[in-house]
Amino acid sequence: MKLYDIFDWCKRGPELENYPYIGEVALNATEADIETLLEIDGETYAIGVLGVRDNDAGVRKIEINAATHACNYEYEMKCPYCGFMDCDSWELQDEGNEHACCRCNAIIGYERVVTVEYNSWPVSPPNTVRTEWTNK
């Protein structure tokens, strides 16, 4: 299968041949899918586009963090394995569940934290009455 680097997907059009050629691997496109990660010479690639007819794939190089940690209080759900920020995480169920990462397909648990904050600004000052001391 021929691999093309699609790091800047959508800038060069839909044809994989418009992207930088990386090389060829001993895997057929029919044996892979979008959820397949490729490990080649110690580097990991996520398949983003799969061309079964032409036996090619558009891939992005990603790093998988073996020493994972929780990702707390992020604006969007962040994968603790590959660092992918899921811009569609608002669509997930409110209750904490498991979810497959959209980039590396790792299973991650999540919890939605909802906070309420307030902003305030001046509109009208309080009414005041001027007066004097009477006992001085």
C-alpha positions in Angstrom: 0.0 0.0 0.0 1.4 3.4 -1.0 1.3 6.0 1.8 0.9 9.8 1.4 1.3 12.4 4.1 -2.0 14.3 4.6 -0.8 16.6 7.4 -2.4 19.5 5.6 -5.5 17.8 4.3 -8.0 19.8 2.3 -5.3 22.3 1.0 -4.3 20.2 -2.0 -7.6 18.7 -3.1 -9.0 15.2 -2.7 -6.5 13.2 -4.8 -3.8 11.5 -2.6 -1.2 11.9 -5.4 -1.3 15.7 -4.6 0.3 15.0 -1.2 3.9 14.1 -0.3 4.6 10.4 -1.0 6.1 8.7 2.1 6.6 5.2 0.9 5.1 1.8 0.4 4.3 -0.9 3.1 3.6 -4.6 2.9 -0.1 -4.2 3.7 -3.0 -4.2 1.3 -5.7 -1.5 1.6 -8.3 -4.1 1.9 -6.6 -5.3 5.1 -6.8 -1.9 6.8 -9.5 0.6 7.7 -9.7 4.2 9.1 -9.3 2.8 12.6 -6.0 1.0 11.8 -2.8 2.5 13.2 0.4 1.7 11.3 3.7 1.3 13.1 6.6 1.7 10.8 10.2 1.8 12.0 9.1 2.8 15.5 6.8 5.6 14.2 3.0 5.5 14.3 0.7 6.7 11.5 -3.0 7.1 11.6 -5.0 6.4 8.4 -7.2 9.3 7.5 -8.0 8.4 3.9 -8.1 4.9 2.4 -8.1 4.2 -1.3 -8.9 0.6 -1.7 -9.1 0.8 -5.5 -5.6 2.3 -5.9 -4.2 0.5 -2.8 -3.1 3.7 -1.2 -3.7 5.6 2.0 -3.4 9.1 3.4 -1.8 9.1 6.8 -0.7 11.4 9.6 2.2 10.8 11.8 1.1 10.7 15.4 2.7 10.0 18.7 1.2 7.5 21.2 2.0 8.3 24.8 2.8 5.1 26.6 2.9 6.9 30.0 -0.6 8.2 29.9 -2.2 10.5 32.4 -5.6 12.0 32.9 -6.5 15.1 31.0 -8.5 17.2 33.4 -10.6 20.4 32.7 -9.9 20.7 29.0 -12.2 22.7 26.8 -12.7 19.7 24.6 -12.2 16.0 25.3 -8.5 15.2 24.9 -7.2 11.7 24.2 -4.6 10.8 26.9 -2.9 8.5 24.4 -2.4 10.7 21.3 -3.4 14.1 22.5 -6.3 14.5 19.9 -8.7 17.3 20.9 -12.2 16.1 19.9 -14.1 19.1 18.7 -17.3 17.1 18.6 -17.1 16.0 22.2 -20.2 18.2 22.9 -22.2 15.4 21.1 -21.2 12.8 23.7 -23.6 11.6 26.4 -23.6 13.6 29.6 -23.0 10.5 31.8 -19.4 9.3 31.9 -18.8 6.5 29.5 -16.2 5.0 27.3 -15.5 6.5 23.9 -13.2 5.5 21.0 -10.7 8.3 20.1 -11.4 9.6 16.6 -7.7 9.6 15.7 -6.0 6.6 17.3 -9.1 4.6 18.2 -8.0 4.0 21.8 -10.8 3.5 24.3 -10.9 6.3 26.8 -13.2 7.0 29.7 -14.7 10.5 30.1 -16.7 12.6 32.4 -18.4 15.9 31.4 -17.8 18.7 34.0 -20.3 21.6 33.8 -19.5 24.9 35.5 -21.5 28.1 35.8 -19.8 31.4 35.9 -21.1 34.9 36.0 -20.0 38.2 34.5 -21.2 41.6 35.8 -20.8 45.2 34.7 -22.0 48.6 35.9 -25.3 49.9 34.6 -26.4 52.6 37.1 -24.8 53.6 40.4 -26.9 53.5 43.6 -28.9 56.6 44.6 -27.1 58.7 47.3 -28.3 61.6 49.4 -25.8 64.2 50.7 -26.1 65.1 54.3 -24.0 66.5 57.2 -23.2 65.5 60.8 -25.5 67.1 63.3 -23.7 66.3 66.5 -20.3 67.8 65.8 
